[in-house]
């Protein structure tokens, strides 16, 4: 029996699967990674020199993590996706443990509980949480699909303890599944929020909502959420002068948002607000984008990366990309991201089971969401919040987890019903 099957001849779950990977997806990943490393070095060498005394210190670290990530991607691409599925509940439990652990450990940076310091390196549990949330939602959406769709109700030893009633029927049906999985998403997002990590919180909520939508939950829940967010944004824009005045007078009392979060919203609403403080990074990002023009100033020739855009190698790297490569270069990069997402969706649609399909589409949605939010931040379409640009922004944990996720999509592609490049060659040679 081939390893591509879930079981070996002895009835055990196979660790590895056979079949060829989707070559176009792999090529796009490697191209984005290569361009990202080049741009990361170009954007970072000035900051790296002043911060670490070595202009190549950051690219050395990033390249090392990239090599580790590519090796991990190649290994994971061989793993049987059904083996990953079996481990999903344990992965989720471990992720929750890490998210709780980071809250009680000493702060690696003042005011932020985001990093676990291992001595030789640090990592952010929130990066692992994005992947774990996708896996868990996909696992649950497949396991409880008929209940979610309203075709049956949850039946277990636990539910048998309660007498039949309208409440029991409600909680063991689609509504109960909505409460459970929606509660898991909110719980994970809350743990990330407690790290003082608003961008991570937004990503968790966005990823979770998308996975629930794909899982077949009632569409009206999502329509209501979109309307609520839209009304909130329209209200802020329509009353921005009152909000700005209230902030300056110290009359805004928001128990949910931290002080720096409120400041960034005000800085987004008022383009003249604190140009040497809250608006500094965003304003210089706009200057960089405007300086790039159609063709750009040339690779390595950015002026704004020289200590104007704060940490240009990280969340605002796309502004340096536009300045150096111009509108044309930035458009090509965005097209590459679009092709990556498109190919990932194709792999997901052609997957042989619901779990694999949801995982593939969830992973590429995460990439797409981060790209959209990052570009929106650097161009001042939304308030400044630290969302990294996949494959480009500096960060070992982020890059390696991203490449592991790409490996999972490639693993799914081995068993997807899509035409492979190797099959085309075989047909032609025949």
Protein Blocks (a to p, Z undefined) as FASTA:
>chain_A
ZZkbmbdfkopacfbdcdjddfklmmmmmmmmmmmmmmmmmmmmmmmmmmnopaklmmmm
mmmmmmmmmmmmmmmmmpcfklmmmmmmmmmmmmmmmmmmmmmmccfbghiafbccehja
ccdfklmmmmmmmmmmmmmmmmmmmmmnopaccddfklmmpccdfklmmmmmmklmmmmm
mmmmmmmmmmmmmnopaklmmmmmmmmmmmmmmnopafklmmmmmmmmmmmmmmmmmmmm
mmmmmmmnopaccfkbcfklmmmmmmmmmmmgokllmmmmmmmmmmmmmmnmmnonbehi
afklnopagckllmmmmmmmmmmnommlmmmmmmmmmmmmmmmmmmmmmpmbfklmmmmm
mmmmmmmmmmmmmmmmmnopaccdddddehkagcfklmmmmmmmmmmmmmmmmmpccdcf
klmmmmmmZZ
